Amino acid sequence: MLGKLDWSAIPFDQPIPLVAGAMVLVAILGVLAWVVVKGHLPYLWSEWITSVDHKRIGVMYILLASVMLLRGGSDAIMMRIQQAVAYQSQGYLPPEHYNQIFSAHGTIMIFFVAMPFVIGLMNLIVPLQLGVRDVAFPTLNSVGFWLTATGALLVNISLVVGEFARTGWLAFPPLSELSYSPGVGVDYYAWSLQISGVGTLVAGINLVTTVLKLRTKGMNYLRMPMFCWTTLASNLLIVAAFPILTATLAMLLLDRYLGFHFFTNEAGGNVMMFMNLIWAWGHPEVYILVLPAFGIFSEVVSTFSGKALFGYRSMVLATMAICVISFMVWLHHFFTMGAGPDVNAIFGIASMIIAIPTGVKIYNWLFTMYGGRIRFATPMLWSVGFMVTFIIGGLTGVLVAVPPADFMLHNSMFLVAHFHNVIIGGVLFGAFAGFEYWFPKAFGFRLDERWGKAAFWFTFTGFYVTFMPLYIAGMLGMTRRMQHYDVAAWRPWMIVAAVGMAVLTIGVICQIVQLVVSIRNREALRDRTGDPWDGRSLEWATSSPPPVFNFAFNPDVRGEDAYWEMKAHARQQSFEHEEPEYQDIEMPRNSPTGFVCAFFATIMGFALIWHIWWMVILGGIGAFATFVVFAWRDHDEYVIPAEEVARIDRINIEERRSLVSMAGAV
Amino acid sequence: MSDQTHIPAGHDLAPGEEEQHSVGERILGYVVGLVLALLLTATSFFIAGTDLVWQPSIPVALIVLAIAQMGVHLVFFLHITTGPDNTNNVLALAFGLLIVFLVVGGTVWIMAHLNANMPPMDQIMMRQ
């Protein structure tokens, strides 16, 4: 009846996950109770859960990423404490628990923090920058988000029901095969990634189509803001790479469920094929994450330097070059597999070549800043911090792209330090810069600058104190994923890293305090004009937060930096403004399709993990039926009457005009 | 959402979207495609079993016929053309082909060299 599921699945003997799980459960129930008692449930359902508005979906993606960042961060704290204390002792985490923690940390940070964070920002901003009213497929967008949430939910369920994979974040066979991992851990891992992978693919298709097909009048490719270009490149990579991940995990699942032998030791299976395929996805994935971050930095650096982006066309070229070359370097993740000097040399050279377009970008940002009037607001701090950190991470990356050096450093703490250096310094700093920069656009008030700067400095310092010692430990020969060790020389560096982790944690707390303080002071921090940073692209041309239809009129773009030119033009015309003729606007209707579909996908995923076959069928039929019902819908749009559009637009125009006349009087 | 699709320069079409074609013309297109596809399939089966041609050329011939078959499908059923309304579709196809070539070609190359640092088993035996 319940497959493999029984009471032994709950780890009563392990207090840490049980207490953590209980606390989370209490928190969730508390929030739910508060929502129901206060009567917010209908609002939450109709305005957020069923929303197909790209801005709302973007915010929900970022919320999911932030919550999961806390979960992945807790794992990181536990690992750093373990390695600080586990010198010639077992530490406080038993090996099988420690292995689950580092596997969950990697899986969560990449798939459920970095991915939703960048996809959320792209969702929120790209249609606004393109000057359009929504993404190409609004309901599909909602489906994509909720499937990602399903994956995140399954990973968290594994904390209390059963176990998570002990195989590392990529579940390499033969360890992940049934003979060595008979438990449900790898199944949790694989099914949550399969389900959220569908969500990511859907988001990728949606954003590629949006950039290619929905652009406002005059928005040629070479007038698009840099963030739209990097979004295009990153989502092309999603569409090209994620099917490889799905196929590879599907083969692993066939091995585990139906006795196939793709990656087993016996019967002609080949584990090396798994490494090859997973990294053919895995390396493009790195660029899927970091390209949008490059786009964010381009926007931020140009806005806060008060200058157009230096070398816009070279930046476009560099972005698209990275997009293609990222598919030609994957072997550098397994130089030591033994492919010989010819293959290793070619992939080593390709890995060094990909540093060139990235270098072009760094110089372009530096030259954008050169001679500009730089304002060191929080987003700009994150950007400058990124440039310094990412150059260090990039250089250690070029170092391990040299095969002989890689043979020494492979699988060591040096590697761990390197990829944290580029992912935290690149993707996470980019996500935070984007968060600070676009928060006023999403919610209509700015974030507190003092707490924001404190968060930056603590995170920045904490990062260096945590990860520079790991480079040294790696040089001293420490391998990664060690539950305990006996080498005295490593100990001091592990203790320094743990101290750094504490500083990083203060940075995260500052960020939470910043959010609370800003919400409480929101009246004082209110952004009335919709253009708090003196921005250059079209998202600042509408109010903050934007109305559901984004723009009363689709803007007419006449050059790069569309909104900057509009402002310059308006100043010359001394703000003479005729009342335009407002028209009705059709917008897509809200739809529970995404939520209902993800609900059934969760049931199906859980049932597959525990081999509860009747429930698998139930979930599958439910998810399919949801799509059929959606496909047979009668009308999917509603009309916002012209008077309503006019009323909303006039308020914004009035606000802007009064501010400009005030500035003029001074 | 139809009011906002101001597509700048060079209106382009999604695969399957067609304009200004009468039903007769479209049916003719599909029929020609079907006939060509059937012809190519039949030829493949014929070549595979025949001894009329030089034997080693048969695999090459089959590859050529398979590629021609793909071309027929792309042109007659997926409506890929060289017209300006089809730039996105052609670019998407080119990008897809490039990635498939890189991943499949790279994989074959890597997997063929996996034992580069290892002498074959019989040589190990001989040394002992």
Interface residues (C-beta under 8 A of the other chain):
Chain A: V132 R133 D134 P138 L212 K213 L214 R215 T216 K217 G218 M219 N220 L236 A240 I244 N270 M272 M273 N276 L277 A280 V324 F327 M328 W330 L331 M337 G338 A339 G340 P341 D342 V343 N554 Q583 I585 E586 M587 P588 E637
Chain B: M1 S2 D3 Q4 T5 H6 I7 P8 A9 N88 F95 G96 L98 I99 L102 V103 G106 T107 W109 I110 M111 H113 L114 N115 A116 N117 M118
